[in-house]
Amino acid sequence: MPTPLPRPLLGQSSWLDVRAWPLPATEGPLLLVTSPRKTGSAVQRNRFRRQVRMAFLAGSEPLRGQPWVVWVRPGRSAPPLDTICFQDIESQLRLALRRLPASDTP
């Protein structure tokens, strides 16, 4: 992980915290998903991780072949994980991936 951490792509007020940084010498994008215990039960956290993974795979076409690390976790203002639907995660993640700086593309 880089030090200091990159700024969130969606801003501090978003309920989804998405950060990304270029990674040298890899074949494609890498997804990191974390969800702390305080965000919900194990079932809720695992469901959140699966949904983020599926949304990333569905919307990562612009990143195909580019070595980016994308780190996703619930933000400070996130609602309970069991109330978040897949469409919300997908739209937030697509918005964040569109905000990746083109000039930093390796």
C-alpha distances in whole Angstrom, upper triangle without the diagonal:
4,7,9,7,10,13,14,16,19,20,20,23,22,22,19,15,14,11,10,9,11,10,13,15,15,18,17,15,12,13,11,13,14,17,18,21,23,22,25,26,25,27,26,22,23,25,22,19,22,23,20,20,23,23,20,22,25,23,21,24,23,19,21,20,18,14,12,9,11,10,13,15,18,18,20,24,23,27,27,25,29,30,27,29,27,29,27,23,24,26,23,20,22,23,19,19,22,20,17,18,20,20,17,17,17
4,6,6,8,11,14,15,19,19,19,23,22,23,20,16,15,11,10,8,10,10,12,15,16,19,18,16,14,15,14,16,16,19,20,24,25,25,27,29,28,30,29,25,26,28,25,22,25,26,22,22,25,24,21,24,26,24,22,24,23,20,22,21,18,14,12,10,12,12,15,17,20,19,21,24,24,28,29,27,31,32,29,31,29,30,28,25,26,26,23,21,23,23,19,19,21,19,16,17,19,18,15,16,16
3,5,8,11,14,17,19,19,19,22,22,23,21,17,16,13,13,11,13,13,15,19,19,23,22,19,18,18,16,18,18,21,21,24,25,25,28,30,29,32,30,26,28,30,27,24,28,28,24,25,28,27,24,27,29,27,25,28,26,23,25,24,21,18,16,14,15,14,17,18,21,20,21,24,25,28,30,29,32,33,30,32,31,32,30,27,28,28,25,23,25,24,21,21,23,21,18,18,21,20,17,19,19
4,6,9,12,15,18,16,16,20,20,21,20,16,15,12,12,11,14,15,17,21,21,24,23,20,19,19,17,19,18,20,21,24,24,24,28,30,29,32,30,26,28,29,26,25,28,28,24,25,28,27,24,27,29,27,25,28,26,23,26,25,22,19,16,15,15,14,17,17,20,18,19,22,23,27,28,28,31,32,29,31,30,31,29,26,27,27,24,22,24,23,19,20,22,19,17,17,20,19,16,19,19
4,7,9,12,14,14,14,17,17,18,16,12,11,8,9,9,12,13,16,20,20,22,20,18,16,16,14,15,15,17,18,22,22,21,25,27,26,28,26,23,25,26,23,21,24,24,21,21,25,23,21,24,26,23,22,25,23,20,23,23,20,17,14,12,12,10,13,14,16,15,16,19,20,24,25,24,28,28,26,28,27,27,25,22,23,23,20,19,21,20,16,17,19,17,15,15,19,18,15,17,18
4,7,9,12,11,12,16,16,17,15,11,10,6,7,7,10,13,16,19,19,21,19,16,16,15,14,16,16,18,19,23,23,22,26,28,28,29,27,24,25,26,22,21,24,23,20,21,24,22,19,22,24,21,19,22,20,18,21,21,18,16,12,11,11,10,12,14,16,15,17,19,20,23,25,24,28,28,25,27,25,26,23,20,21,21,18,16,18,17,13,14,16,13,11,12,15,15,12,15,16
4,6,9,8,9,12,12,15,13,9,9,6,8,10,13,16,19,23,22,24,21,18,18,17,16,16,17,18,19,23,23,21,25,28,28,29,26,23,25,26,22,21,24,23,19,21,24,21,19,23,24,21,20,23,20,19,22,23,20,18,15,13,12,11,12,13,15,13,14,16,17,21,23,23,26,26,23,25,24,24,21,19,20,19,16,15,17,15,12,13,15,12,11,12,16,16,14,16,18
4,6,5,7,10,9,11,9,6,5,5,8,11,14,17,20,23,22,24,21,17,17,15,14,14,15,16,17,21,20,19,22,25,25,26,23,21,22,23,19,18,21,20,16,18,21,18,16,20,21,18,18,21,19,18,21,22,19,18,14,13,11,10,10,11,12,10,12,13,14,18,20,20,23,22,20,21,20,20,17,15,17,16,12,12,14,12,9,11,13,10,10,12,16,17,15,17,20
4,6,9,11,9,12,10,8,6,6,8,11,14,17,20,23,22,23,19,16,16,15,15,15,16,18,20,23,23,21,24,27,27,27,24,22,23,23,19,19,21,19,16,18,19,16,15,18,19,16,15,18,16,15,19,20,17,17,13,13,10,10,10,12,13,12,14,15,15,19,21,20,24,23,19,20,19,19,16,14,15,13,10,10,11,9,5,8,9,6,7,10,13,15,14,15,18
4,7,8,6,9,8,7,7,8,11,14,17,20,24,27,25,26,22,19,19,17,16,16,17,17,20,23,22,19,22,25,26,26,23,21,23,22,18,18,21,18,15,18,19,16,15,19,19,16,17,19,18,17,21,23,21,20,17,16,13,12,11,12,12,10,12,12,13,16,19,18,21,20,17,18,18,17,14,12,13,12,8,9,10,8,6,9,10,8,10,13,16,18,17,19,22
4,6,6,9,9,8,9,10,13,16,19,22,25,28,27,28,25,22,21,19,18,18,18,18,20,23,21,19,23,26,27,28,24,22,24,24,20,21,23,21,18,21,23,19,19,23,23,20,20,23,21,21,24,26,23,23,19,18,15,14,13,13,13,10,11,11,13,16,19,19,23,21,19,20,20,20,16,15,17,15,11,13,14,11,10,13,14,11,13,14,18,20,19,21,24
4,6,8,9,8,10,11,15,17,21,24,27,30,29,30,27,24,23,20,19,18,17,17,18,21,19,17,21,24,25,26,23,21,24,23,20,21,23,22,19,22,24,21,21,24,25,22,23,26,24,23,27,29,26,25,21,19,17,15,13,12,11,8,8,9,11,15,18,18,22,20,18,21,21,21,17,16,18,17,13,15,17,14,12,16,17,14,16,18,21,23,22,24,26
4,7,9,9,12,14,17,20,24,27,30,33,32,32,29,25,25,22,21,19,18,17,18,21,19,17,20,24,25,26,22,21,24,23,19,21,23,21,19,22,24,21,21,25,25,22,23,26,25,25,28,30,28,27,24,22,19,17,15,13,11,8,8,7,9,12,16,17,20,18,16,19,20,19,15,15,17,16,12,15,17,14,13,17,18,16,18,20,23,25,24,26,29
4,5,7,9,12,15,19,22,25,28,31,29,30,26,23,22,19,18,16,16,15,17,20,18,15,18,22,23,23,19,18,21,20,16,17,20,17,15,19,20,17,17,21,21,19,20,23,22,22,25,28,25,25,21,20,16,14,12,11,9,6,8,7,8,11,14,14,17,15,13,15,16,15,12,11,14,12,9,11,13,11,10,14,15,14,16,19,22,24,23,24,27
4,6,10,13,16,20,23,25,29,32,29,30,26,23,21,18,17,14,14,12,14,16,15,12,15,18,19,19,16,15,17,16,13,15,17,15,13,17,18,16,17,20,20,19,20,23,23,23,26,28,26,26,22,20,16,14,11,9,6,4,6,5,4,7,10,10,14,12,10,13,14,14,10,10,13,12,9,11,14,13,12,15,17,16,18,21,24,27,25,26,29
4,6,10,13,17,20,22,26,28,26,26,23,19,18,14,13,11,11,11,13,16,15,12,15,18,18,19,15,14,16,15,11,12,15,13,10,14,15,13,13,17,17,16,17,20,20,19,22,25,23,22,18,16,12,10,7,6,5,5,8,8,7,10,12,11,14,13,10,12,12,13,10,8,11,11,7,8,12,11,9,12,15,14,15,19,22,24,22,23,25
4,7,10,14,17,19,23,25,24,24,21,17,16,13,12,10,10,11,13,16,15,13,16,19,19,20,17,15,17,17,13,13,16,15,12,14,17,14,14,18,19,17,17,20,20,18,21,23,21,20,16,14,10,8,6,5,6,5,8,10,9,13,15,14,17,17,14,16,16,16,13,11,13,13,9,9,13,12,9,12,14,13,14,17,20,22,20,21,23
4,7,11,14,16,20,22,20,21,18,14,13,10,10,9,11,12,15,18,18,16,19,21,21,22,19,16,18,18,14,13,16,14,11,13,15,13,11,15,16,14,14,17,16,15,18,20,17,16,12,10,7,6,5,7,9,9,12,13,12,16,17,16,19,19,16,17,16,16,14,11,12,12,9,7,10,10,7,9,12,10,10,14,16,18,16,17,19
4,7,11,13,17,19,18,19,16,13,12,10,10,11,12,14,16,20,20,19,22,24,23,24,22,19,20,20,17,16,18,17,14,15,18,15,13,17,18,16,14,18,16,14,17,18,16,14,10,8,6,5,7,9,12,11,14,16,16,19,21,19,23,23,19,21,19,20,17,15,15,16,12,10,13,12,8,9,12,10,9,12,15,16,14,15,17
4,7,9,13,16,15,16,13,10,10,9,10,12,14,17,19,23,23,22,24,27,25,26,24,21,22,22,19,17,19,18,15,15,18,16,13,16,17,15,13,16,14,11,14,15,12,10,7,5,4,6,9,12,15,15,18,20,19,23,24,22,25,25,22,23,21,21,19,16,16,17,14,11,13,13,9,9,11,10,8,10,12,13,11,11,13
4,6,10,13,13,14,12,10,10,11,12,14,16,19,21,25,26,25,27,29,28,29,27,24,24,25,22,20,22,22,18,18,20,19,16,18,20,17,15,17,15,12,15,14,11,9,6,5,7,9,12,15,18,18,21,23,23,26,27,26,29,29,26,26,24,25,23,20,20,20,18,15,16,16,13,11,14,12,9,10,12,12,8,9,10
4,7,10,10,12,10,9,10,12,13,17,19,22,24,28,29,28,30,32,31,31,30,27,26,27,24,22,23,23,20,19,21,20,17,18,20,18,15,16,14,11,13,12,8,6,4,6,9,12,15,18,21,22,25,27,26,29,31,29,32,32,29,29,26,27,26,22,22,22,20,17,18,18,15,13,15,14,10,10,11,11,7,7,7
4,7,7,10,9,9,9,12,13,17,19,22,25,28,30,28,31,32,30,31,30,27,26,27,25,22,23,24,20,19,22,21,17,18,21,19,16,17,16,12,14,12,9,5,5,6,10,12,16,19,23,23,26,29,28,31,32,29,32,33,30,30,28,28,27,24,23,24,22,19,20,21,18,15,18,17,13,14,14,14,10,10,8
4,6,9,10,11,12,15,16,20,22,26,28,32,33,32,34,35,33,34,33,30,29,31,28,25,26,27,24,22,25,24,20,21,24,22,18,19,18,14,15,12,9,6,8,10,14,16,20,23,26,27,30,32,32,35,36,33,36,37,33,34,31,31,31,27,27,28,26,23,23,24,21,18,20,20,16,16,15,15,11,10,7
4,7,9,11,12,16,17,21,24,27,30,33,35,34,36,37,34,35,34,31,30,31,29,26,27,28,25,22,25,25,21,21,24,22,19,19,18,15,14,11,10,7,10,12,15,18,22,25,28,30,33,35,34,37,37,35,37,38,35,35,32,33,32,29,28,29,28,24,25,26,23,20,22,22,19,19,18,17,14,12,9
4,6,8,9,13,15,19,21,25,28,31,33,32,33,34,31,32,31,28,27,28,26,23,23,24,21,19,21,21,18,17,20,19,16,16,16,12,12,9,8,5,8,10,13,16,19,23,26,28,31,33,32,34,35,32,34,35,32,32,29,29,29,26,25,27,25,22,22,24,21,18,21,21,18,18,18,18,15,13,10
4,7,9,13,16,19,22,26,29,32,34,32,34,34,32,32,31,28,27,27,26,23,22,23,21,18,20,20,16,15,18,17,14,14,14,11,9,6,7,6,9,11,14,17,20,23,27,29,32,34,32,35,35,32,34,35,31,31,27,28,29,25,24,25,25,21,21,23,21,18,20,21,18,19,18,19,16,13,11
4,7,10,13,16,20,23,26,29,31,29,31,32,29,29,28,26,24,25,23,20,20,20,17,15,16,16,13,12,15,14,10,11,11,7,6,4,5,5,7,9,11,14,17,20,24,25,29,30,29,31,32,29,31,31,28,27,24,24,25,22,20,22,21,17,17,20,17,14,17,18,15,16,16,17,15,12,11
4,7,10,13,16,20,23,26,28,26,27,28,26,26,25,22,21,22,20,17,17,17,14,12,14,14,10,10,13,12,8,10,10,6,7,7,6,5,5,6,7,11,13,17,20,22,25,27,25,27,28,25,27,28,25,24,21,22,22,18,17,19,18,14,14,17,14,11,14,15,12,15,15,16,14,11,12
4,7,10,13,17,20,23,25,23,25,25,23,24,23,20,18,19,17,14,15,16,13,11,13,14,10,11,14,13,10,13,13,10,10,10,9,7,6,5,6,8,11,14,18,20,23,25,23,26,26,23,25,26,23,23,20,21,21,18,17,19,18,14,15,18,15,13,16,17,14,17,17,19,16,14,14
4,6,10,13,17,20,22,20,21,22,20,20,19,16,15,16,14,11,12,12,9,8,11,11,8,9,13,12,10,13,14,11,12,13,12,11,8,6,5,6,8,11,14,17,20,22,20,22,22,19,22,23,20,20,17,19,18,14,14,17,15,12,14,16,13,12,16,16,14,17,19,21,18,16,17
4,7,10,13,16,18,17,18,19,17,18,17,14,13,15,13,9,12,13,10,9,13,13,10,13,16,15,13,17,18,15,16,17,16,13,11,7,6,5,6,8,12,15,18,20,18,20,20,17,20,22,19,20,18,19,19,15,15,18,16,13,16,17,14,14,18,18,16,19,21,22,19,19,19
4,7,10,13,15,13,15,16,14,15,13,10,10,11,9,6,9,10,7,8,12,12,10,13,16,15,15,18,19,17,18,20,19,17,14,11,8,6,5,6,9,12,15,17,15,17,17,14,16,18,15,16,15,17,16,12,14,16,14,12,15,17,14,15,18,19,18,21,23,25,22,22,23
4,7,10,12,10,12,13,12,14,12,9,10,12,9,7,11,12,10,11,15,15,14,17,19,19,18,22,23,20,22,23,22,20,17,13,11,8,7,5,8,11,13,16,13,16,15,12,16,18,15,17,17,19,17,14,16,19,16,14,18,19,17,17,21,21,20,23,25,27,24,24,25
4,7,8,7,8,10,9,11,9,6,8,10,8,8,11,12,11,13,16,16,16,19,20,21,21,24,25,23,25,27,25,23,20,17,14,11,9,6,6,10,11,13,11,13,12,9,13,15,13,16,16,18,17,14,17,19,16,15,19,20,18,19,23,22,22,25,28,30,27,27,29
4,5,6,8,10,10,12,11,8,11,13,11,11,15,16,15,16,19,20,20,22,24,24,24,28,29,27,28,30,28,26,23,19,17,14,12,8,8,11,11,14,12,14,12,11,14,16,16,18,19,22,20,17,20,22,19,19,23,23,21,23,26,25,25,28,31,32,29,30,31
4,5,6,7,8,11,10,8,11,13,12,13,16,17,17,19,21,22,22,25,27,27,27,31,32,30,32,33,32,29,27,23,21,17,15,12,11,13,13,15,13,14,12,11,13,16,16,19,20,23,21,19,22,24,22,22,26,26,24,26,29,29,29,32,34,36,33,34,35
4,6,8,10,13,11,10,13,15,13,15,18,18,18,20,23,23,23,26,28,28,28,32,33,31,33,35,33,31,28,24,22,18,16,12,10,12,11,13,11,12,10,10,13,15,16,19,21,23,21,19,23,24,21,22,26,26,24,26,29,28,29,32,35,36,34,35,36
4,7,9,11,8,7,11,12,10,12,15,15,15,18,20,19,20,23,25,25,25,29,30,29,31,33,31,29,26,23,20,17,14,10,8,10,10,11,8,9,7,7,10,12,12,15,17,19,17,15,19,20,18,19,22,23,21,23,26,26,26,30,33,34,32,33,34
4,7,8,6,6,10,10,10,12,14,15,15,18,20,20,21,24,25,26,27,30,32,30,32,34,33,31,28,25,22,19,16,13,11,13,13,14,11,10,7,6,8,11,12,15,17,20,18,16,20,22,20,20,24,25,24,26,29,28,29,32,35,37,35,35,37
4,5,5,6,9,10,11,12,14,15,17,18,20,21,23,24,26,27,28,31,33,32,33,35,34,32,30,26,24,21,18,15,14,16,17,18,15,14,10,9,9,13,14,16,18,21,20,18,22,24,22,23,26,27,26,28,31,31,31,35,37,40,37,37,38
4,5,5,6,8,10,10,12,14,15,16,18,20,21,23,24,26,26,30,32,30,31,33,32,30,28,25,22,19,17,15,14,18,19,20,17,16,13,11,11,15,15,17,18,21,20,18,21,24,23,22,26,27,26,27,30,31,31,34,36,39,36,35,37
4,6,5,6,9,10,11,12,14,15,17,18,20,21,23,24,25,29,31,29,30,32,32,31,28,25,23,20,18,16,15,19,20,20,17,16,12,10,9,13,13,15,15,19,19,17,20,23,22,21,25,26,26,27,30,31,31,34,37,39,37,36,37
4,6,5,6,9,10,11,12,14,15,16,18,20,21,22,24,27,29,28,29,31,31,30,27,24,21,19,15,13,12,15,17,17,13,12,9,6,6,10,10,12,13,16,16,14,17,20,19,19,22,23,23,24,27,28,28,32,34,37,34,34,36
4,5,5,6,9,10,11,12,14,15,16,18,20,21,22,25,27,25,27,29,28,27,24,21,18,15,12,10,10,13,15,16,13,13,10,7,9,12,11,13,13,17,16,13,16,19,18,17,21,22,21,22,25,26,26,29,32,34,31,31,33
4,5,5,6,9,10,11,12,14,15,17,18,20,21,24,26,24,25,27,27,26,23,20,18,16,13,12,13,16,18,19,16,16,13,10,11,14,13,14,13,17,17,14,16,19,19,17,21,23,22,22,26,26,26,30,32,34,32,31,32
4,5,5,6,9,10,11,12,14,15,16,18,20,23,25,24,25,27,27,26,24,21,19,17,14,13,13,16,19,19,15,14,12,8,8,11,10,10,10,14,14,12,14,17,17,16,19,21,20,21,24,26,26,30,31,34,32,31,33
4,5,5,6,9,10,10,12,14,15,16,18,21,23,22,23,25,25,24,21,19,16,14,10,9,9,13,15,15,12,12,10,7,8,10,8,9,9,12,11,9,11,14,13,13,16,18,17,18,21,22,23,26,28,31,29,28,30
4,5,5,6,9,10,10,12,14,15,16,19,21,20,21,23,22,21,19,16,13,11,9,9,10,14,17,18,14,15,14,10,12,14,12,12,11,14,14,10,12,15,14,13,16,18,17,17,21,22,21,25,27,29,27,26,27
4,5,5,6,9,10,11,12,14,15,18,21,19,20,22,22,22,20,17,15,14,12,12,13,17,20,20,17,17,16,12,13,15,12,12,10,13,14,11,12,15,15,13,16,19,18,18,21,23,23,26,28,30,28,27,28
4,5,5,6,8,10,10,12,14,17,19,18,19,22,22,22,20,18,15,14,11,12,12,16,19,19,15,15,14,11,11,13,10,8,6,9,10,7,8,12,12,11,13,16,16,16,19,21,21,25,26,29,27,26,28
4,5,5,6,9,10,10,11,15,17,16,17,20,19,19,16,14,11,10,8,9,10,13,17,17,14,15,15,12,13,14,11,10,8,10,10,7,7,11,10,8,11,13,13,13,16,17,17,21,23,26,24,23,25
4,6,5,6,9,10,10,13,16,14,15,17,17,17,15,13,11,11,10,11,14,17,20,21,18,19,18,15,16,17,14,13,10,13,13,10,10,13,13,10,12,15,14,14,17,19,18,22,23,26,24,22,23
4,5,5,6,9,10,13,15,15,15,18,19,19,17,16,14,14,13,14,16,19,22,22,19,20,19,16,17,17,14,12,9,11,12,10,8,12,13,11,12,15,15,14,17,19,19,23,24,27,25,23,25
4,6,5,6,8,11,13,13,14,18,18,18,16,15,12,13,11,13,14,17,21,20,17,18,19,15,16,16,13,11,7,8,10,7,5,8,9,7,8,12,12,11,14,16,16,20,21,25,23,22,24
4,5,5,5,9,11,10,11,14,14,15,12,12,9,11,10,13,15,17,21,21,19,20,21,17,19,19,16,14,11,12,12,9,7,10,10,7,8,11,11,9,12,14,14,18,18,22,20,18,20
4,6,5,8,11,10,10,13,14,15,14,14,12,14,13,16,18,21,25,25,22,23,23,20,21,22,18,16,13,14,15,12,10,13,14,11,11,14,14,12,15,17,16,20,20,23,22,19,21
4,6,7,10,11,11,15,16,17,16,16,14,16,15,18,19,22,25,25,22,23,24,20,21,21,18,15,11,11,13,11,8,11,13,10,9,13,14,12,14,17,17,20,20,24,23,20,22
4,6,8,9,10,14,14,16,14,15,12,15,14,17,18,20,24,24,21,23,24,21,22,22,18,16,13,12,13,11,8,9,11,8,6,10,11,8,10,13,13,17,17,20,19,17,20
4,6,5,6,10,10,12,11,12,10,13,13,17,19,21,25,25,23,25,26,23,24,24,20,19,15,15,16,13,11,12,13,9,8,11,11,8,10,13,12,15,15,18,17,14,16
4,5,5,9,10,13,12,14,14,17,17,21,23,24,28,28,26,28,29,26,28,27,24,22,18,17,19,16,13,14,16,12,10,13,13,10,11,14,13,16,15,18,17,15,16
4,6,9,9,12,11,14,13,16,17,21,23,24,28,28,26,28,30,27,29,29,25,23,20,19,19,17,14,15,15,12,10,12,12,8,8,11,10,12,11,14,14,11,14
4,6,5,8,7,10,10,14,15,19,22,23,27,27,26,28,29,27,29,29,25,24,20,20,20,18,15,16,16,13,11,13,12,8,10,12,10,12,11,14,12,10,11
4,6,8,9,12,13,16,18,21,24,26,30,30,28,31,31,28,30,30,27,25,22,22,22,20,17,19,19,15,14,17,16,12,13,16,13,15,14,16,15,12,13
4,7,9,12,14,17,19,23,26,28,31,33,31,33,34,31,33,33,30,29,25,25,26,23,21,22,22,18,17,19,18,14,16,18,15,16,14,16,14,11,10
4,6,9,11,15,18,21,25,26,29,30,29,32,33,30,32,33,29,28,25,25,25,22,20,21,20,17,16,18,16,12,14,15,12,12,11,13,11,7,7
4,7,10,13,16,20,23,24,28,29,28,31,32,29,32,32,29,28,25,26,26,22,21,22,21,17,17,19,16,13,15,16,12,13,13,14,11,8,7
4,6,10,13,16,20,21,24,26,25,27,28,26,29,29,26,26,23,23,23,19,18,19,18,14,15,16,13,10,13,13,10,11,12,13,10,8,9
4,6,10,13,17,18,21,23,22,25,26,23,26,27,24,24,21,22,21,18,18,19,17,14,15,16,13,11,14,14,11,13,14,16,12,12,12
4,7,10,14,15,18,20,18,21,22,20,23,23,20,20,18,19,18,14,14,15,13,10,12,13,10,9,12,12,10,13,15,17,14,13,15
4,7,10,12,15,17,16,19,19,17,20,21,18,19,17,19,17,14,14,16,13,11,13,14,11,11,15,14,13,15,18,19,16,16,18
4,7,9,12,14,12,15,16,14,17,17,14,16,14,16,14,10,12,13,11,9,12,13,10,11,15,14,14,17,20,22,19,19,21
4,6,10,11,10,12,13,11,14,15,13,15,14,16,14,11,13,15,12,11,15,15,13,14,18,17,17,20,23,25,22,23,24
4,7,8,6,9,9,8,12,12,10,13,14,15,12,10,13,14,11,12,15,15,14,16,19,18,19,22,25,27,25,25,28
4,5,5,9,11,11,15,14,12,15,16,17,14,12,15,15,12,13,16,15,13,16,19,17,18,21,24,26,24,25,28
4,6,9,11,12,16,15,14,18,19,20,16,15,19,18,15,16,20,18,17,20,22,20,21,24,27,29,27,28,31
4,6,10,11,14,13,12,16,18,18,14,14,17,17,14,16,19,17,17,20,22,20,22,25,28,30,29,30,32
4,7,8,11,10,9,12,14,15,12,11,15,15,12,14,17,17,16,19,21,20,22,25,28,30,29,29,32
4,6,8,7,7,11,14,15,12,12,16,16,14,16,19,19,18,21,23,23,25,28,31,33,32,33,35
4,6,6,7,11,14,16,13,13,17,18,16,18,21,21,21,23,26,26,27,30,33,36,34,34,36
4,5,5,9,11,13,11,11,14,16,15,16,19,20,19,21,24,24,25,29,32,34,32,32,34
4,6,8,11,13,12,12,15,17,17,18,21,22,22,24,26,27,28,32,34,37,35,35,37
4,6,10,12,10,11,14,15,15,17,19,20,21,23,25,26,27,31,33,36,35,35,37
4,7,8,7,7,11,12,11,13,16,16,17,19,21,22,24,27,30,33,31,31,34
4,6,6,7,9,10,11,13,15,16,17,19,21,22,24,27,29,33,31,31,33
4,5,5,6,9,10,11,12,14,15,16,18,20,22,25,27,30,29,28,30
4,5,5,6,9,10,10,12,14,15,16,19,21,24,26,29,28,27,30
4,5,5,6,9,10,11,12,14,16,17,19,23,25,28,27,27,30
4,6,5,6,9,10,11,12,14,16,17,21,23,26,25,24,27
4,6,5,6,9,10,11,12,14,16,20,21,24,24,22,25
4,5,5,6,9,10,11,13,15,18,20,23,23,22,25
4,6,5,6,9,10,11,13,17,19,22,21,21,24
4,5,5,6,9,10,11,15,17,20,19,18,21
4,5,5,6,9,10,14,15,19,18,17,20
4,6,5,7,9,13,14,18,18,17,21
4,5,5,7,10,13,16,15,15,18
4,5,5,9,11,14,13,12,16
4,6,8,9,13,13,13,16
4,6,9,11,12,12,16
4,6,9,8,9,12
4,5,6,7,11
4,5,5,9
4,6,8
4,6
4
